[in-house]
Amino acid sequence: MNYAQARLLRILVPLQIGSNLLIKSSGESTSRHAQQQRTPSARMSFLLCLALMLVCLPVNSLAQPAALTPPQLDQLVAHIALYPDPLLAQVLTASTYWSEIPEAAAWADAHSYLKGDALAQAIQADHLQWDPSILALLPFPSVLDMMARDPAWTEQLGNAVLTQHPDVMDAVQRMRQRARSYGYLTTNGYINVIANGGYIQILPVNPDVLYVPYYDPLVVFAPPRPGFAIAGAIRFGPAITIGAVFGGWGWWLGSGFGWPAHTILIDRRPWGRVWVDRAEYIHPYVHPWVRPVGPRVETHRLRR
């Protein structure tokens, strides 16, 4: 039994009982002939109409997921808390469209040989219909693959972003503070680690070039063992260049966070998608992606 059916049952059963009581009460004050005119078919027609109305209620009426506790949120963000701010902002927003990620991950894997402008042109030529927040991650196939391989985690992250994104941001800061206090999170040739006003920013050394960090949360968020080489705990993938051609998917003015205000920024504009407006929310990109008319197509040769 799904949620809508369960809700329907909780409402229809009392109505059925109330309907029977109404007939019994009315029978005590009217003639036997009038009571006989209240047929079961009329009662069932009313209940059927009510059932159709309830089943067809919009998705926004479904119950909001229960809020996660700080320890649960810490565990939820542990694998991504040390991502550079621009990439992390895109991951959080894309997770709110979690159902689109598996197909996007497959496309990114099949086209991983494309880089830079060639990749951006392929995205446009193939008429990809996913949300711009998903398209923004196509240059990062390893990130999409990580999200696609654990759909339950991705959905939970997306729901947390929709319902309690300030708490999600606080969890990211707690994990960053922990990794920095143990000596793992430091400035290097890939990232600048900036601690200011009680918040830690992780910014790429070159704003147009990002590196995906790889680390074991069980290592970097715990005190180092004696003799352990702290410097090797966080590794970085190959350079990924994000040029102006990706501007239509939120990279034009940069993505990141307004940490004190607990704001997710895409194109330096606040991301305001929440649980109640998730069905119709459209982020105001500076150069919005205009989806082409017609179905998705494959216009170039695939390679493996």
Backbone hydrogen bonds, N-H to C=O, Kabsch-Sander energy under -0.5 kcal/mol:
donor,donor_aa,acceptor,acceptor_aa,energy
6,A,2,N,-2.4
7,R,3,Y,-2.5
8,L,4,A,-2.3
9,L,5,Q,-2.4
10,R,6,A,-2.1
11,I,7,R,-1.3
12,L,8,L,-2.9
13,V,9,L,-1.9
15,L,11,I,-1.5
16,Q,12,L,-2.8
17,I,13,V,-2.2
18,G,14,P,-3.0
19,S,15,L,-2.5
20,N,16,Q,-1.9
21,L,17,I,-2.3
22,L,18,G,-2.2
23,I,19,S,-1.9
24,K,20,N,-2.2
25,S,21,L,-2.6
26,S,22,L,-2.5
27,G,23,I,-1.9
28,E,24,K,-0.9
28,E,25,S,-0.7
29,S,25,S,-0.5
29,S,26,S,-1.0
30,T,26,S,-0.8
35,Q,31,S,-1.8
36,Q,32,R,-1.7
37,Q,33,H,-0.8
37,Q,34,A,-0.6
38,R,35,Q,-1.4
39,T,37,Q,-1.7
42,A,39,T,-0.5
43,R,39,T,-1.3
44,M,40,P,-2.5
45,S,41,S,-2.0
46,F,42,A,-1.8
47,L,43,R,-2.0
48,L,44,M,-2.5
49,C,45,S,-2.2
50,L,46,F,-2.1
51,A,47,L,-2.3
52,L,48,L,-2.2
53,M,49,C,-1.9
54,L,50,L,-2.2
55,V,51,A,-2.4
56,C,52,L,-1.6
57,L,54,L,-1.3
61,S,58,P,-1.9
62,L,59,V,-2.0
73,L,69,T,-2.6
74,D,70,P,-2.6
75,Q,71,P,-2.0
76,L,72,Q,-2.1
77,V,73,L,-2.2
78,A,74,D,-0.7
80,I,77,V,-1.6
81,A,77,V,-1.8
83,Y,80,I,-2.0
85,D,202,I,-3.6
88,L,84,P,-2.8
89,A,85,D,-2.5
90,Q,86,P,-1.3
91,V,87,L,-2.2
92,L,88,L,-2.6
93,T,89,A,-2.0
94,A,90,Q,-2.4
95,S,91,V,-2.0
96,T,92,L,-0.6
96,T,93,T,-1.1
97,Y,94,A,-2.0
98,W,95,S,-1.0
100,E,97,Y,-2.0
101,I,98,W,-1.0
104,A,100,E,-1.7
105,A,101,I,-2.9
106,A,102,P,-1.8
107,W,103,E,-2.1
108,A,104,A,-2.6
109,D,105,A,-2.1
110,A,106,A,-2.1
111,H,107,W,-1.4
112,S,109,D,-1.2
114,L,111,H,-2.0
118,A,115,K,-1.2
119,L,115,K,-0.9
120,A,116,G,-2.0
121,Q,117,D,-2.5
122,A,118,A,-1.8
123,I,119,L,-2.3
124,Q,120,A,-1.7
125,A,121,Q,-2.8
126,D,122,A,-2.3
127,H,124,Q,-1.3
128,L,123,I,-1.4
134,I,131,D,-1.6
135,L,131,D,-2.0
136,A,132,P,-2.1
137,L,134,I,-1.5
138,L,135,L,-1.4
140,F,137,L,-2.3
143,V,140,F,-0.7
144,L,140,F,-2.0
145,D,141,P,-2.4
146,M,142,S,-2.0
147,M,143,V,-2.1
148,A,144,L,-2.5
149,R,145,D,-2.3
150,D,146,M,-0.6
154,T,150,D,-2.2
155,E,151,P,-2.6
156,Q,152,A,-2.2
157,L,153,W,-2.7
158,G,154,T,-2.7
159,N,155,E,-2.6
160,A,156,Q,-2.1
161,V,157,L,-2.3
162,L,158,G,-2.1
163,T,159,N,-1.9
164,Q,160,A,-2.9
165,H,161,V,-0.7
167,D,164,Q,-0.7
168,V,164,Q,-1.7
169,M,165,H,-2.4
170,D,166,P,-2.0
171,A,167,D,-2.1
172,V,168,V,-2.0
173,Q,169,M,-2.1
174,R,170,D,-2.3
175,M,171,A,-2.2
176,R,172,V,-2.3
177,Q,173,Q,-2.7
178,R,174,R,-1.9
179,A,175,M,-2.5
180,R,176,R,-2.5
181,S,177,Q,-2.4
182,Y,178,R,-1.4
183,G,180,R,-1.3
184,Y,179,A,-2.0
185,L,179,A,-1.1
186,T,184,Y,-0.9
188,N,191,I,-2.3
192,N,203,L,-3.4
193,V,191,I,-0.5
194,I,192,N,-0.7
194,I,201,Q,-2.6
195,A,193,V,-0.5
196,N,194,I,-0.6
196,N,199,Y,-2.9
199,Y,196,N,-1.5
201,Q,194,I,-3.2
201,Q,199,Y,-0.5
203,L,192,N,-2.5
203,L,201,Q,-0.5
205,V,190,Y,-1.7
209,V,206,N,-2.1
210,L,240,I,-2.5
214,Y,235,R,-3.1
219,V,216,D,-2.0
220,V,216,D,-2.2
221,F,217,P,-1.3
222,A,219,V,-1.4
228,F,225,R,-2.2
230,I,228,F,-1.2
232,G,229,A,-1.1
233,A,230,I,-1.9
235,R,214,Y,-2.7
235,R,233,A,-0.6
237,G,212,V,-2.5
240,I,210,L,-2.1
242,I,208,D,-3.1
243,G,241,T,-0.6
246,F,243,G,-1.7
247,G,244,A,-2.2
249,W,246,F,-2.0
250,G,247,G,-1.4
251,W,246,F,-1.0
252,W,247,G,-0.9
256,G,265,L,-2.7
258,G,263,T,-2.9
259,W,257,F,-0.8
262,H,258,G,-0.7
262,H,259,W,-1.3
263,T,258,G,-1.9
265,L,256,G,-2.8
266,I,269,R,-2.6
267,D,250,G,-1.1
268,R,254,G,-1.3
269,R,266,I,-1.3
271,W,264,I,-2.9
272,G,270,P,-0.7
275,W,162,L,-1.4
278,R,275,W,-1.0
280,E,277,D,-1.1
281,Y,277,D,-1.8
285,Y,283,H,-1.9
289,W,248,G,-0.7
290,V,288,P,-0.5
291,R,289,W,-0.8
297,V,126,D,-2.0
299,T,297,V,-0.5
303,R,110,A,-0.9
